[in-house]
């Protein structure tokens, strides 16, 4: 019997299945489609999502299928009025383009390597909550099926059967505009690593359309064109290639040719948010929980991060390592993020159509998703020791590199030590006897599900052998976190759960009560 049934094997469902598979949780991944669709769909991969792929050990595969964006240009009536260059060293990872089909293939390959699978052509028809869990019914080529699971997760898109079956609201509104996009090849002279936004104006200086051109990796001529459709083409659409040529060519640089259409889609845009991400033993993630304009490429990335947040929590509860109340933190943390993304992208959409000036720097920071935080969560406790800096409780862990493991020549990055997917205790700044004692106490509290790591400068006092040590020849830990001594308890999703001195305190005990069974403050 499955502990978790996941409805939908798009990128969000695959991410959740991957997290459960890695943690030994029994699940079913049901997908109504008969197989993978090789259309571009979602294209942008945010720096925070790349960081997650890195933590999962999948970054190399992602880089092989992606292309880093180097700049974004806004061209009004043929003149470049804004250019935002994206320095490759501003953040640990840059924004990247990668087709949704490649994102799905990378997650599916990893799932299969670990023994997982997708049940294709499996259409969920109904479900009902019972005293023992959730009873799910579905059909497949082999017939009708029924199974009771502990938890049901709807990763089944904007028209989610799970959300509708739970009676949850999906409040928001639909934009008046209709849009068209095409996956094409362009013959032109512009760089294949830059995003272009072309805005034509009428004789009165009013905006008449916006054509956005985003590079697609794998072919230096391949791009995704998206545009707003004039009302007459909404009512009387043309053949897709003719539609692209009529609307886009007058806006694109002179001499541009549009060729080899692979896929096209005519769509409208809404911004909507489910009122709950959790209802009893049922959850929503991805487009089932939030939809919004594609400005900034935040949609798929937000859904992937929903699943990354939920996966470790479901696993902890199913394995009996945490109480069911831990799962409430999924709604508490991710619903707020979903609301912010919906509001942000809806405001950007309205500003674009009204020709309002935009703060490109603020947009860039938001698009990285590095600044998403859970500082108000019940899983963010403790505080920075006086005089210390870096990530506070509820913020993503700082990125450190150039570290050394005694006995190894190569430089290492801190994120490589998060790949076990469990809690991690970090120590810095000395007082290693106290840190070793704290490590022993947390090992007893978590069992084997915690990794303890001390970061010390080579010529400073060293921690005892009971604690894994990384040398920090460049002093990055001190520059980032302070002189200490300090300790950081990192959640499995890479966010700081607790910070303080290397000793048990009331705030740490409060945190342990939230995530583990049998601990009392």
N, C-alpha and C positions, 0 to 999 in steps of 0.2 A: 504494500500500500504506500502511496506517495504521501509524504508529510506536507508537501507544497505542490499545488497545481498552478502553473503559469499559463495564462491565456495570451497567446501572441508571441511569435518568434522573430519580431523585428529586432532592431539593435537593443532596445530596452529589455525585452524578454530574454534575449541572449545574454546580456550582461548579468541579469539576475540569476539565470541558470548557471552561468559560469561561476558566480560567487558561491552558489549552493554546492555545485559539483566539487569545487576546491575544498569545501568544508565537510564533505561526506554526507550531505543531506539528500534524502530521497525526494525526487520531484518528477513531475511530468511537464514537458514543454509542448503545449498543444498549439498547432498552427493550422488555420483553415485553408491557406493556400497549398497548392500541390508542390511548390518548390520555390527557390530563390528567384527574385526578379532582378534583372541586371539593368535597372534604370538608375539614373544619378540621384534623384530625390534630394535628401539632405546632403550638403557638400562640405560645410565648414566644420573643422574639428578645433575646438578651443584649446588654449594652452593647458587649462586645468584637466581636460579630458586626456590630453597627451600625457600629463603627469600620472593620471590613473593608469593608462596603458603601460607606462614605465614601471609603476609599482606592481603591475600584474606580470611584468616580464614580456610585454607584447610591443614595446616601443619600436624595436628593430623592424618587426613586420609592418607596423603602421608606416614607418618612414619609407619603406620600400614601395608603398602604394600611394604616397602623398606628395604634395608639393607645398613648400612654404611660401606664403604671400609676403611680398617685400614692400608693397605700397598700395594705397587706395587713392584713386583720383576722382575728382568731381569736375565734369566738363559741362559748362552751360553755353549753349549756342556755339559750340566749337572752341571755346576758350577754357583752359584749365583754371578754375577759380580756387581749387583747394587740392592739396596733395599731402597726404599723411604717410610718411615713410615709417616703416616698421623695422627698427634696428634689431638685428638678430641676437643681440646680447642684452636687451632691456629686461627680459624675463628668462627664466630657465628654459622655456619652450616658447616658440612663436606660433601664431595662428597658422593653421595648415588646411589645405584643401584635400579632401579624400572622399570619393563617392560613397554613398550609403551602402552600396553593395559590397565594397571592400571592407568597410567597418563590420558589416554582418559576417562576411567570409572569415575575417580574422578571428572574431569571437567564436564563430561556429567551429573553425579548425581547432582552436584551443579546447573548446568543449569536447570535441571528439577525441582529441589526444588524451584527454583525462577520463574517457569512458562515457561521456554524456552523449545525448542524441536529441533530435527534434522529431516529434510525431507529426508528420505532414498530413494534409488533407483531413485534419481532425477539427471538426466544427462543434464548438460548445453550443448546446441548444438551451440549456437551463441549469440553474443551480439553486440550492436552498440551504439555509443555515440550520444546523441541528445541534442538539446538546453535545454531540461528540466532534463537531467540526463543520465542514461544508460538503454537502453532497452534490457532485457535479455530474452532469450527463452530457455526452458528446457522441457524434457519429464519425465514422471513418470508413474507408473502403471495406474493412472487415466486419462492419455492422455497428450496432449501437452499444454504448458502454456507459457504465455508472461506477463511480468510486467516491468514497468519502475521504477527504484529506483534512489535515488540521488547518491549513491556511490556503486561501485562494488569492492570486494576484492578477489583476487585470492590466495587462500591457497591450491591450487590444485597440488602441487608437482612439481617434476623436469620436467615433460612433460606438464606443465601448459597450458591449453587452453587459459586462460586469458592473459598470457604473449605473447603467439603466436598471439592471436587476436589483441593485441596492437602493434605488429610489433617490440617489444623490442628485443635487442640482448641478448645473453646468452653466453658471451665470456669466453673462457678457453680451456682446453684440457683434453684428456682422458689418464689415465695412461695405460701403456702396460700390467701390471699385471692383472690377473683374480683372484677372491677370492671366498671362499666358507665358509659358516658358518652353524653351527648346534646348535640347542637347545637340549641339551642332559643331561644325568645323568652320573657322573663320580664316580667310585669307586677308591679312593686314600686317602692319608693321609694328604694332604695339607689343610690349613685353608680355610673355605668358605667365609671369609671376605677379602681375599687378591686377587688382580689381578696378574696374572702370564703371563710373556712373555718368551716363549721358542724360542731360536735361535740356530739351528744346523749349523755347519760349515763343509765344505767338507775337503778333505785331504790337500788342498792348503790353508786352513784357510779362505775361502770365504763363505759368507752367502749364504745358500741354501733355507731358508724359514724362516718364522716367524709364530709361533702359539700363539695366544693370548687367554687366558682363563679368562672369567669374570663371577663372581658369579651372579646367578639369584635368587632373594628372593623367599621365600615360601617353599623351599625344600633344605635342606643342601647339597644335592647331585647334584643339578641342576646348570648347567653352560652353557654359550655360548662359543663355540669354533669358532674361525675364523682363516683362514690360506690362504696363497697364494697358488694357484694351479700350479703344474708343467705343462709345455706346453703340455705334452702328455695327461694329464687328462683334459685339456681344450678342446682338439680336440676329445678325446674319454673318456667322463666322465663315471664313474662307478655308481653303485647304491649308494645313499647318505651315508648310514652307512658304506659301504665298503670304500668309498672315505675318510671318517673321520678316519677310522681305519688304512688305508694304509699310509696316510700322517701324521696323528697326533701321533699315538701310538709310533712310533720310536723316537719321540721327547719328549714325556711326561715321567715322572718318571717311572722306571721299576715297573711292576705289576699293572699299571693303567688299568682300564677297562672302555670302553665307552658303555653305554646302553641307551635304551628308547629314541630314537630320536623323538622329538615332531615336529620339523620343520627344514627345511634346505633351503638354498638359494645360488645360484651361481650368482655372479655379478661382474661387473667391476666398477671402480671408476673414476670419473671426478672431476675437480675443475672448477666451472663456476660461474659467477656473472652477474646478469641482469644489464644493463646500467642505468636503472631507477627503483625506487621503486614506483614512482607515475607518472602517465600519465593522466592529466586531473582529471576526477572523478573516476579513476581506480587505484588500488593499488596492489602490490604484497607483500607476506609475506612468510617466511619459505622457503622450498625447491623450491618454484616457483621463488624465488629471488636469492637463493644461494645454491649451492651444493659443497661438498668437502669431502676429506677423513674423515672417522669416528674417527681418532686418537684424543683422549681426550674427546670424547663424546659430542662435541660442537654443533652438527647439530640441533637436536630437541630443545635444550636449546636456541640457538640463535633464532630459529623461534618463540618459546614461548615469548621471550623477544621482538621480532618484534611486535607481536600482543599486548603485554602489553603496548608498546609505542604508538601504533596506536589507541588503543581502547578509551582512555580518550580524545584524540584529536578529533576523529570522533564524539564522543558523545557531546563534547562542541560545535562543529560547527552545528551539527544537532539540538541541543537544542537552538540554536541562541545565545549562550553565547560567541562565538568567531567567528572571521572572517575566511573565507575559507583559507586565507594565512597561518593560523596556521598549516594546513596539510602539507605544504611544509617542515616543520621541520622533518616530518617522514623520508623522503628521506635523508635530510641533516644529520640526526643523525644515522639512521640505515644502510644506504648504506656504510658508512665508517666502521662501525662495521663488516658488512658482508665481505667487502674487506679484513679487517685485519684477520678475521677467515679463509677465503679462502687461503690467502697467508701463514698464519701460519701453517695450516694443510697440505698444499701442500709441504711446506718446510720440515716439520717433516717427511712426507712420503718419500721424496727424501733422507733425511738424514738417515732414517731407512734402505732403500735399499742399500745405499752406506756405511753403517756401520760407520757413523760419530758419534762422541760423542755428547751427548745432555745435555743441562742444565736442569736437572730434577727440580730444584727449580723454574726456570722461567716457565717451563711447568705447574707446579702445580699452580702457581699464575694465569697464563692465564686460566687454566681450572676452577678456581673458578668463573670467570666472575665478580668478585667483582670490578675489576679494569677497567672495561669498563666505559668510561666517555663520556660526551658531552660538554667538556669545551669550544669547539669552536662554540657551537650552539648559535643561536640568543635567545634561551630560557635559557641561562646561563649568568646572568648579576650581577653586583655588585662585591664585593671583600671581603676577610676576613678583619675584623677590625684589625688595627695594634696590633700586639702581640697575636692575637687569632689564633687558629688552627682548625683542623678537616676538614670536607668536604668543598671544594671550590665549587663555582657555576659550575654545570655540572657534579658533582660527586654524587654517591649514599650517602644518609644520613647515618651518623655514627650510629652504633648500641649501644644503651644505655639500661642498665637493672638495677634492684635493686631500681627502683623508687617507690614512694608511693603516692597514692591519699588519701588525708585526709578523714577519715571515713572508709577506707578499710584497712584490716590488711595485705593482700597479697602484695608481691613485684610485680611490673609491668615492662613491657618492652616498650620502646618508640614505637616500631613497632605496638603494639596493638592499638595505637591511630591514625594509618594511615589506618585503615580498612574501614573507611567511603568512601575511594576512591576519595576524592576531595583534593583541595589544603589545606595545613596546614601552619600556621604561628607559629613559635616557638620563644620564648624569653628566654634569659638567662642573668645572671650577673647584674640584677637590672635595675634601671631607669624605674620602672614599670609604672609610669604615662605616659611617652613617649610611652612605648609599648602598653598600653591600648588605647591611642589615635590612634596609627598606626593600631591596630586591628579594631577599629571602622571605620577607613577610608577604610580598605580593605574589611570589611563586606559590606560596601556600594558599593564598586566597584564590588565585586563578587556576591552580593546577599547572599543567604544562603550557597553558595558552597565554604565555607572556614571554617576551624576549627582552633581556636586560643588557644594556649597552652603555659603557662609559666612554666619554670622549676627553682625552687628556693630551696636553702638549708634551712632546717627547722628553723634555728636560725637567718637567714638573713631577710632583709626587704621582705615583702610579697606583691604580686600584688593585685590589687583591685578585688572585687568579680565579676566584669564584664568579667574577664578572668579566664578560667579553669587553676588550678594550680596543678602541680605535685611536691612533695617534693623529694629532691635528697640528702638523708642522707650521701651517700658515696662521694659526690662531683664529680660525673662522668662528669656532664656537664662542670664544671670548668676545670677538667683535660683534657677533650676532646676539648672543644671549646675555653677555655680561661676565663679570668676574665670579659670580656665584658665591658659595656653592649652591647648585640648584638641581632640581629634578623635573622631568617632563614625562607625563604619562600620555602616550599617543594612542588614539583609537585605531581600530583596524582600517578605517577609511582615510587615515593620514591627518586627521584633525586632532588638535590638542584637547585632551579631556580634563587634565588637571596639571597645574604647575605650582611649585612651592620649593621650600627647602627640602633636602634629602632626608625627610623624616615623616613618619605617620602623623597626620593632623586631622582635625575634624572635617575639613573640606574633602580630603582624600577619602575618608571613611564614608562621607555622604555620597561620593562618586561610586564607591564600591558597592554600596547598597543599591544604587540604580542599575548596576550591570551584573551583579553576581548574587547567587542564592546564599542565604544563611549568614550573611555578614551584618552585624549590627553596629551602628555608630557608637 
